[in-house]
Amino acid sequence: MALIPLTPILHNKLSSILNTVNNPSDLKKLEVSDLLQVSEELRQFIIDIVSVHGGHFGASLGVVELTVALHYVFNTPYDQLVWDVGHQAYGHKILTGRKDAFHTNRKYKGISGFPKRDESEYDAFGVGHSSTSIGAALGMSIASKLKGETDKQHIAVIGDGALTGGQAFEALNHAGMGDSNMLVVLNDNCMSIDPNVGALKEYLTDITTSHTYNKIKDEVWDLLGKISKFGPNAQAVVQKIENAVKSSMLEQSNYFESLNFRYFGPVDGHDVEHMVKILEDLKDIPGPKILHCITQKGKGYKPAEEGDTTKWHAPGIFDKNTGEIFKVTKTKVEAPKYQDVFGHTIIELAKENEKIVGVTPAMPSGCSLKYMMQEMPDRAFDVGIAEQHAVTFSAGMASQGLIPFCNIYSSFMQRAFDQVVHDVAIQKLNVIFCLDRAGLVGEDGPTHHGSFDIAYFRCIPNMIISAPMNEEELRNLMFTAQEKDQGPFTIRYPRGKGVMPEWQTPFKSIEIGTGRKLRSGKDIAILSFGHVGNYATDVCNDYDKDGFHIAHYDLRFAKPLDQNLLHEVFQNYDHIITVEDGCITGGVGSAVIEFMADHQYHASVYRLGIPDAFIEHGPQLQLQADCGYDKESIKTKIEQIKNGQQLVVSC
């Protein structure tokens, strides 16, 4: 990847030490006493860049010292460092050869906001969804053992929020069964994006605040610092220390040790010199280990330390001196975000229907269920980073007559596919899946694009799949889904704003499997699904001015399809364009072609949507243009049809 050079102004802001560090080998040339200044400069560098260019913020500030210590102690990239999710990996990127390109972070054609294997050899494993680091590091550890690389270290850095994910527990359980040479660094800041929930949070808090526990651990660390003096008997000494700790420690520590992990901590994750000492000691201790580090999101930047940590997760552009987050000045009433329409509409519906409950896996702010949690706290549930559990939990409530609106980002829903099939669809339970962030989401890139939900839900029996073209349609679909037992019901909608400033319209029921004819036309018909139908409307308006009339149908349902509507289309049009914000492989366009084949119609169907590729990060409109389903792409396809040509769309 071609790296865009840093501007001269930002170069001048680099102080002497950080300016000499271009990779971890440069870092190792420094004295341990220099690392405090390196950490301060690294933190300031992140603040300087993110305040101007945007990006994730609080998480990376919270692990600056930990990042410096890890790269100082371990021999990366030979030693393999895996970051969970990757929101906290900005310091890691800066220290591993991407300092001069860091201002392109999350920008179109720039570096990724997450660790990515094809971007750097220091990114040992690509991440984007949480709770994967322990399993990945364990797999790497076993592979190294089989290859005879007994000196290679494997480190997984996981937050306490990500540790609530079931996959993390599965990996811990597996790792404790063997003698894998791996270290799990538990970065405990009591947060994911929103505050953490559940018993694990309380458990970690108990450990952190226990004076007896910490006194014992301080004594252990004093002894570990003297290990080198024991020579060949060091391992036996460590075992004696561990046995003494296990017999004296508080009951709370038993969880990790019951899984055969050696537990160390809690320690101050912001004391870089102490972290170096601890990590050096742990390198010499074999087997699976957990180091519990206490950190603070937004550390070193006062507005983030003292402000709303959820807001400072990814604040956008802000004044680094005052902490003022810049907002676009509104000159007129604007359309709301789809997520906020969901958040306010579910409250309206719940006030009229006492059976309605809301569920989200750790995204109450992102999906706007936070409004219901504030107004109806006993009927709205944040279950932690646990999409599988969110679905089965919803199914359990539905089995008892409740109507759960289970709100999960489209890309996160991929993690709960089995539960949707077995726990919801087979049992025909009325769980309403509200898939936020459907389609291309922008700067978060391929791990977060909601490309596949239409295709992977369309193959599930009993499933209803719908998409609103605007805010009114979203409200009406939500109203329809809770009217009577419809079975599994999916409503997908994109990230960002709709098109209706006056959106709080009266509820209307929609007949399942019916679309809408928005305008009549000649020669060409456009079949759209979801918000992208607004692009088709604009295109049709433009052609109307030129006297060329194009028919436009809003399918509204991908499953079941509106059979009557499609019969009308295929009986009257030889050229049909389908437009969707999802993968064209197995998507709505494919469903239309299947209908055509099943009923032996003959027409030319042109599918516009996300091609068979993983789409990189960038602005939503730019990515839609690259993929060939924005307004101009629709116009280009129409011109190709008018001229009797074919258009090949690539991305």
Disulfide bonds with the S-S distance in Angstrom:
none
